[in-house]
Amino acid sequence: PISPKRVRRGETMLRVGLGAGAVGLGLGASAYSFFGKKENPPLCLVLFGAPGSGKGTQCEILKKNFGVRHISSGDVLRDHVQRGTPLGKRAKGFMEAGKLVPDDLILGLLKEETEGATKGWLIDGMPRTRVQAEAMAKMGLDPQVFLTLEVPDEVLEERITLRRSDPVTGDIYHLKFKPPSDREVAKRLTQRKDDTAEALKTRLVAYHGNLDNVKDFYRRKGSLVELDGVQGGIDGVHNRLLTAILKTRLPA
């Protein structure tokens, strides 16, 4: 529980974090100015969840408001695959089969991407195993908060299997929740090979197989926060994320 003293000191920010529709109100950087105070170290977070849990959407909002470096292991890997880099060529086979990329590849990528992130970092998509979590800790990449988005598997399947991408612009659409308004765009939409029901099943088996061990690692460190990733939509989830972050950033 937050003491009355801490609530008074962070009153304005808590109203933002707890109030509905904080994002939609367009509060912008001023609403998050509390995080820029000198007594606070750079904001370092991990957002954890299954494929389709909404990590990417929430990370973009947090990145915009806090200025942290967003590192999505999946996006970075796909970029390497597209460019045909040595790492990308090795990872391609694993990604297309919906399997986990080996630790040596993913950890090397993580180390490279976090260098120079002076305002902090926000990682999503990893660690996927306890071994990776332990390796990250040894590298000095311990998040202040390890946030998990809890979403039922049946919801994940609907989100993932109906997801499509525009090969021209890179924009992501959803056939049910966010269909394109332009017919020409609709005609050229493609589905990623790891967004099929079969590939998703493989990914979820791997995710659930490692979930408890990863959570236990951060629970023992006192940084684990489990959040409902469905109720209230994007704004509701974001408000819960904000509140969790605020509880670690308020002055003692």
C-alpha positions in Angstrom: 0.0 0.0 0.0 1.1 3.6 -0.7 1.4 5.7 2.5 -0.5 9.0 2.7 2.8 10.9 2.6 3.8 9.3 -0.7 0.3 9.8 -2.1 0.5 13.5 -1.4 3.9 13.8 -3.0 2.8 12.0 -6.1 -0.9 13.1 -6.1 -1.0 14.6 -9.5 0.7 11.7 -11.1 -1.4 9.1 -9.3 -4.5 10.8 -10.7 -3.1 10.4 -14.2 -2.1 6.8 -13.6 -5.4 5.8 -11.9 -7.8 7.9 -14.0 -9.6 6.5 -17.0 -8.6 7.6 -20.5 -5.2 9.2 -19.6 -3.9 8.5 -23.1 -7.0 9.7 -24.8 -6.9 13.0 -23.0 -3.6 13.9 -24.7 -1.8 14.7 -21.5 1.6 14.3 -23.2 5.0 14.8 -21.7 3.8 17.2 -19.0 1.8 14.5 -17.4 4.9 12.4 -17.1 7.3 15.1 -15.9 7.6 13.4 -12.5 9.9 10.8 -14.1 12.3 13.4 -15.2 13.4 14.4 -11.7 17.1 14.1 -11.0 16.6 11.7 -8.0 15.2 9.1 -10.3 17.6 6.8 -12.3 16.8 6.0 -15.9 13.6 4.1 -16.3 14.3 0.4 -17.1 11.4 -1.9 -17.7 10.6 -5.3 -19.2 7.1 -5.9 -20.6 6.3 -9.6 -20.7 3.4 -11.4 -22.3 2.4 -14.0 -24.8 2.2 -13.3 -28.6 -0.8 -11.0 -29.1 -1.0 -9.8 -25.5 -0.6 -6.1 -26.6 3.1 -5.6 -25.6 3.9 -3.6 -28.8 1.0 -1.2 -28.5 1.7 -0.4 -24.9 5.4 -0.1 -25.5 4.9 2.5 -28.2 2.8 4.7 -25.8 5.4 4.3 -23.0 8.2 5.1 -25.4 6.5 8.3 -26.6 5.9 9.6 -23.1 9.1 8.6 -21.3 11.7 8.8 -24.1 13.1 5.3 -23.3 14.5 3.1 -26.0 12.0 0.5 -27.0 13.7 -2.8 -27.8 11.3 -5.4 -29.3 13.3 -8.6 -29.9 10.8 -9.8 -32.5 10.9 -6.6 -34.5 14.7 -6.4 -34.4 15.1 -10.0 -35.4 12.7 -9.6 -38.3 14.7 -6.6 -39.5 17.9 -8.6 -39.5 16.1 -11.4 -41.4 14.9 -8.9 -44.0 18.3 -7.4 -44.4 19.9 -10.8 -44.6 22.5 -10.2 -41.9 24.4 -13.2 -40.4 22.2 -13.1 -37.3 19.1 -12.8 -39.5 20.0 -15.8 -41.6 20.5 -18.0 -38.5 17.2 -16.8 -36.9 15.0 -17.1 -40.0 14.4 -20.8 -39.7 13.5 -20.6 -36.1 11.1 -17.7 -36.5 9.2 -19.1 -39.5 8.6 -22.4 -37.5 7.3 -20.4 -34.5 10.2 -21.6 -32.4 12.3 -19.8 -29.9 15.5 -18.2 -31.2 18.6 -19.6 -29.5 19.9 -17.7 -26.5 23.3 -16.8 -28.0 21.5 -14.9 -30.8 19.0 -13.1 -28.7 21.3 -12.1 -25.9 23.9 -10.7 -28.3 21.2 -8.7 -29.9 20.0 -7.4 -26.5 23.4 -6.3 -25.4 23.9 -4.3 -28.7 20.5 -2.6 -28.6 20.7 -1.4 -25.0 24.1 0.3 -25.4 23.8 4.1 -25.2 20.2 4.1 -23.9 20.9 7.0 -21.5 17.2 7.7 -20.8 16.5 4.0 -20.0 15.1 1.1 -21.9 11.9 -0.8 -22.4 12.3 -4.4 -23.5 9.5 -6.6 -24.8 9.8 -10.1 -26.1 12.4 -11.3 -23.7 13.7 -12.8 -21.5 11.8 -15.8 -22.6 13.5 -18.3 -20.3 15.0 -18.2 -16.8 18.5 -18.8 -18.3 18.0 -15.6 -20.4 16.8 -13.7 -17.3 19.8 -14.8 -15.3 22.1 -13.8 -18.2 20.5 -10.4 -18.4 21.0 -9.8 -14.7 24.7 -10.7 -15.1 24.9 -8.1 -17.9 23.5 -5.4 -15.5 20.1 -5.4 -17.2 17.8 -5.8 -14.2 14.5 -4.0 -14.8 13.0 -1.8 -12.0 9.7 -3.4 -12.9 9.0 -6.7 -14.7 5.5 -6.3 -16.0 3.4 -9.1 -17.3 0.2 -8.8 -19.4 -2.2 -11.7 -18.6 -4.4 -12.6 -21.6 -6.4 -15.8 -22.1 -5.2 -18.1 -24.9 -8.5 -17.9 -26.8 -8.2 -14.1 -26.9 -4.6 -14.4 -28.1 -5.7 -16.7 -31.0 -8.3 -14.2 -32.2 -5.8 -11.3 -32.0 -3.0 -13.2 -33.8 -4.6 -15.2 -36.5 -6.6 -12.3 -37.9 -3.5 -9.9 -37.9 -2.2 -8.8 -41.2 0.6 -6.5 -42.4 1.0 -4.1 -45.3 4.2 -5.1 -47.2 4.4 -1.5 -48.6 4.1 0.6 -45.5 4.8 -1.9 -42.8 1.5 -0.9 -41.1 -0.3 -3.6 -39.0 -4.0 -4.3 -39.4 -6.5 -6.6 -37.8 -9.3 -8.0 -40.0 -11.9 -7.7 -37.1 -10.7 -4.8 -34.9 -8.7 -2.6 -37.3 -9.4 -3.4 -41.0 -8.0 -1.1 -43.6 -10.4 1.4 -45.1 -8.5 1.5 -48.4 -9.5 -1.4 -50.8 -6.1 -1.4 -52.5 -4.4 -1.8 -49.1 -6.8 -4.6 -48.2 -5.8 -6.5 -51.4 -2.1 -6.5 -50.7 -2.2 -7.4 -47.0 -0.2 -10.5 -46.0 -0.1 -12.8 -43.0 3.2 -13.5 -41.3 4.1 -17.2 -41.3 4.3 -17.2 -37.5 0.8 -15.7 -37.2 -1.1 -18.9 -38.2 -3.0 -21.0 -35.7 -0.5 -23.8 -36.1 2.6 -21.6 -35.4 0.8 -19.8 -32.6 0.1 -23.1 -30.8 3.8 -23.9 -31.0 4.7 -20.5 -29.6 2.2 -20.7 -26.8 3.5 -24.1 -25.7 7.0 -22.7 -25.4 5.7 -19.5 -23.7 3.7 -21.4 -21.0 6.5 -23.9 -20.6 8.8 -21.1 -19.4 6.3 -18.7 -17.8 6.4 -19.8 -14.2 10.2 -20.0 -14.1 10.7 -16.5 -15.5 8.0 -15.0 -13.2 9.6 -16.8 -10.2 13.0 -15.2 -11.0 11.6 -11.7 -10.9 9.2 -12.4 -8.0 12.2 -13.3 -5.9 13.8 -10.0 -6.9 10.6 -8.1 -5.9 10.1 -6.6 -9.3 7.3 -8.8 -10.7 3.9 -7.1 -11.4 1.1 -9.1 -13.0 -1.6 -7.1 -14.8 -4.9 -7.8 -16.6 -4.1 -7.3 -20.3 -7.7 -7.3 -21.5 -10.1 -5.3 -19.2 -10.6 -1.6 -20.3 -8.9 -2.0 -23.6 -5.8 -0.1 -24.5 -6.4 2.8 -22.1 -7.3 0.5 -19.2 -4.2 -1.6 -19.6 -2.0 1.5 -20.0 -3.4 3.0 -16.8 -2.6 -0.2 -14.9 0.9 -0.1 -16.3 1.4 3.5 -15.3 0.2 2.8 -11.7 2.6 -0.1 -11.4 5.5 2.1 -12.6 4.6 5.0 -10.3 4.7 2.8 -7.2 8.4 2.2 -7.8 9.2 5.8 -8.7 7.6 7.8 -6.0 9.9 9.3 -3.4 10.4 7.2 -0.3 
